[in-house]
């Protein structure tokens, strides 16, 4: 009973910290994307929106790979001193938290911000075409842009889930190598051993 309560408390504490991190990151990314998009042409704005969508799909793939991974291959790699294998083990051991950050924090923030960013691009494009007054042209541009962003997000995440499930070991060892590189070169430790 005490162990269950302890795990519940840890889960609540983690959930609250993730909520705070999400709030802060969403605010920062929203301000940055709005500031960037307000000063660029609509064509570059579309590229920025697509980049945000890709970022969400990429992190969703990492989260799926973490939840589908097993430790055994990474222990074998660690025994052979493969760079990043120890970090890969940490990713797998913390798969719930890693996936929550990748899928929920970064993935969902990307979804929200790509929607906001695409709305700004629609306004810019409507202004260029001389239809910024809520006309049928602006509505049509909005529907097309929203549909494209939604299709790329959902389709991209479907492909990402396939890759995350079928290429788990490859993806997680690359994540481990990235984490090991950040730790060795910049002393940035994103995952702790405990």
C-alpha positions in Angstrom: 0.0 0.0 0.0 2.8 2.4 0.9 4.7 1.6 -2.3 1.5 2.3 -4.4 1.0 5.6 -2.6 4.6 6.5 -3.1 4.4 5.8 -6.9 1.1 7.7 -7.1 2.8 10.7 -5.4 5.7 10.5 -7.8 3.3 10.3 -10.7 1.3 13.3 -9.5 4.5 15.3 -9.0 5.8 14.4 -12.5 2.4 15.3 -14.0 2.4 18.7 -12.3 6.0 19.4 -13.4 5.2 18.4 -17.0 2.1 20.7 -16.9 4.3 23.6 -15.8 7.0 22.8 -18.4 4.3 22.6 -21.1 2.8 25.9 -20.1 6.2 27.7 -20.1 7.3 26.1 -23.4 4.0 26.7 -25.1 4.1 30.4 -24.1 7.7 30.7 -25.3 7.2 28.9 -28.6 3.9 30.7 -29.3 5.5 34.2 -28.8 8.6 33.2 -30.8 6.6 31.7 -33.7 4.2 34.7 -33.8 7.1 37.2 -33.7 8.9 35.3 -36.5 5.8 34.9 -38.7 4.7 38.5 -38.3 7.9 39.6 -40.0 8.2 37.1 -42.9 6.6 36.6 -46.2 3.8 34.0 -46.4 6.0 31.6 -48.4 8.6 31.5 -45.6 5.7 31.3 -43.2 4.5 28.1 -44.8 8.0 26.6 -44.5 8.1 27.5 -40.8 4.7 25.9 -40.3 5.8 22.7 -42.0 9.0 22.7 -39.9 6.8 22.9 -36.7 4.7 20.0 -38.0 7.8 18.0 -38.8 9.2 18.7 -35.3 6.0 17.3 -33.7 6.1 14.2 -35.9 9.8 13.6 -35.1 9.3 13.8 -31.4 6.2 11.6 -31.5 8.3 9.0 -33.3 10.9 9.2 -30.5 8.2 8.7 -27.9 6.7 5.7 -29.6 10.1 4.1 -30.0 10.9 4.6 -26.3 7.7 2.9 -25.3 8.2 0.0 -27.7 11.9 -0.6 -26.8 13.3 -3.3 -24.5 16.5 -3.0 -22.5 18.3 -6.2 -23.6 20.0 -5.0 -26.8 21.2 -1.9 -25.2 22.8 -3.8 -22.3 24.6 -5.9 -24.9 25.8 -2.7 -26.6 26.8 -1.2 -23.2 28.9 -4.3 -22.4 30.7 -3.7 -25.8 31.2 0.0 -24.8 29.1 1.3 -27.6 28.8 5.1 -27.3 25.4 6.1 -26.1 24.3 2.6 -25.0 24.1 3.5 -21.3 22.0 6.5 -22.1 19.7 4.3 -24.3 19.1 2.1 -21.3 18.1 5.2 -19.3 15.7 6.2 -22.1 14.1 2.7 -22.0 13.9 2.7 -18.2 12.3 6.1 -18.2 10.1 5.4 -21.2 6.9 6.7 -19.6 8.5 10.0 -18.8 10.5 10.2 -22.0 7.4 9.5 -24.1 5.3 11.9 -22.1 7.8 14.7 -22.8 8.2 13.8 -26.5 4.6 13.0 -27.4 2.7 15.2 -25.0 4.9 18.2 -24.4 6.7 18.7 -27.7 4.2 16.9 -29.9 1.1 18.6 -28.6 2.7 22.0 -28.4 3.8 21.6 -32.0 0.2 20.8 -33.0 -1.2 23.9 -31.2 1.5 26.2 -32.5 1.3 24.9 -36.1 -2.4 25.7 -36.0 -1.8 29.2 -34.7 1.1 29.7 -37.1 -1.0 28.6 -40.1 -3.7 31.1 -39.1 -1.1 33.9 -39.3 0.1 32.6 -42.7 -3.5 32.6 -43.9 -3.9 36.2 -42.9 -0.7 37.2 -44.6 -1.6 35.4 -47.8 -5.1 36.9 -47.8 -3.6 40.4 -47.4 -1.3 39.7 -50.4 -4.3 38.7 -52.4 -6.3 41.7 -51.2 -9.0 39.6 -49.4 -8.3 40.2 -45.7 -11.8 41.1 -44.8 -13.1 37.6 -44.0 -14.1 36.9 -47.6 -14.8 33.6 -49.2 -11.2 33.7 -50.6 -9.8 34.0 -47.0 -12.1 31.2 -45.8 -11.0 29.0 -48.7 -7.3 29.6 -47.9 -7.9 28.9 -44.3 -9.7 25.6 -45.0 -7.0 24.5 -47.4 -4.1 25.4 -45.0 -5.8 23.8 -42.0 -6.5 20.6 -44.0 -2.9 20.4 -45.2 -1.5 20.9 -41.7 -3.9 18.3 -40.3 -3.2 15.8 -43.0 0.6 16.2 -42.7 0.4 15.9 -38.9 -1.8 12.8 -38.8 -0.1 11.1 -41.8 3.3 12.0 -40.5 2.5 10.6 -37.0 1.2 7.4 -38.6 4.5 6.9 -40.4 6.3 7.9 -37.3 4.5 5.2 -35.3 5.4 2.6 -37.8 9.0 3.6 -37.7 9.0 3.9 -33.9 7.7 0.4 -33.5 9.7 -1.4 -36.2 13.0 0.4 -35.9 13.0 0.9 -32.1 16.5 -0.2 -31.4 18.0 2.0 -34.2 16.1 5.0 -33.1 16.8 4.7 -29.4 20.5 4.1 -29.8 20.6 7.3 -31.9 18.8 9.1 -29.1 21.3 7.6 -26.6 24.2 8.7 -28.7 22.7 12.2 -28.9 22.3 12.3 -25.2 25.8 11.0 -24.6 27.2 13.7 -27.0 25.3 16.5 -25.2 26.7 15.2 -21.9 30.3 14.8 -23.1 30.6 18.0 -25.1 28.3 20.4 -23.3 27.8 18.8 -19.9 24.0 18.7 -20.5 22.5 15.8 -18.7 18.9 15.3 -19.7 18.4 11.9 -18.1 19.6 11.0 -14.6 20.4 7.5 -13.5 18.0 7.5 -10.6 
